[in-house]
Amino acid sequence: MVLLIDANIILDVLLNRPEFVKESSLVWKLCETEQAKGYISALTFANLVYIMRKQLTPEKIEDVLQRLGLIFEFSDLTSADVSKAAALHWADFEDAVQSVTAERIHANYIITRNVRDFTKSSVMAFTPAELLARARACLSSSLPHSSAGRLCLFRALRYQHLLESAQDIFSCFLDFMWYYQGTISKRGDSLCPPAATPNLPVSSARHGRPPG
């Protein structure tokens, strides 16, 4: 799955916006663990630097660029992109550039909180919540086919009293699925059918241990 990540999703996490950071950070984790290929356009990064200009020194700009580069790939802005975006005659030229970029990199979705800005886009736009809802649906349909998946859900529910919401239970469940994937795959099995949406692990799983 290839995603073009809009600026607001990046800013949700960098600025720790309370109302949005949880869902946007799950999209980051999906890309960080290479379960999806996340792209940021070069134009988006330039806009991030401008928006965060009061918080960023020249040294911090380089640090943010390097850190984002560990999770996402940067897509160059080409003269062809600019020409195609201009030909769209959209009210917001930057959104047109994003749409054209998404098409060029063969993105499956644009991930943004401003979905209505992309109603004319050839690449469908989803909010993080909508993307996660689709992931839940795919994972739910895959559970009957996977004893390991049922085990992961059981273990996640054991932590329910420590978690704040159903969203946290879902994240914990996915964490266990990611953790067990390495062990299961060595036996030639799979936690999910090939068509299922990949895991969205939380960060503790990346250290080779389940949370808690």
Phi, psi and omega in degrees: 000128182250129183236137167259120186265123181282163186300323185294331178289322177292317182293328178306320183275315182298324181262001177052053180289114190305320186281347186235344193295326185296308183290322179293324180293330176293325175295319175303315184293326176301320180281322182299322182270009175062027173276343171217156178262113182258131179245145169238132178285152178301325178297320178299316181296319178299321178293323177300314181298320180294314181296323183261022187300332179284336181266343190251122167275167177305324179292321181290328177300315179296321180296316178298318179300315181294320181293317177296325180294340176284340185250318185243164170256145179264133178258126180295152172265119184255162177296329178294321177300315182297316180296315180294321179296318179297323182291342179287336180060037176283155178294324179251108184295322181299319177297322178297320177297318178299316180297315180296320178297316179300320179293319183293322182273004180060043177291143173283322182214152165262128180256117186205158171269352180252063185300323184294344176287347185240027181296335180264002184286145175285345176253125184295141179252138176232149166282162174305320180298320179293320178297317180293325177296319177295322178296318178300316181298317180294318181292321179298319180290338182273340186301318180300340182269359190221110176294326177295321178298319178295322177297318180296319178296318179300315182293322178297318181293336176297334180268007189302322183292346179264352188256153187277332189201174175299327178300319180292323177297316178300316180295319179295318177303314180293327177300312179297322179298317178295319182298317183278347184302319181298317180292316182295317185295333178295337179268000180084009179265183178212143178288331182224151172300155184305330184280350184288152176293138184295172182290155173238080187286158170268166197295331183298332181293337182289346179265011174080023179214152176286159181290160175095000000 
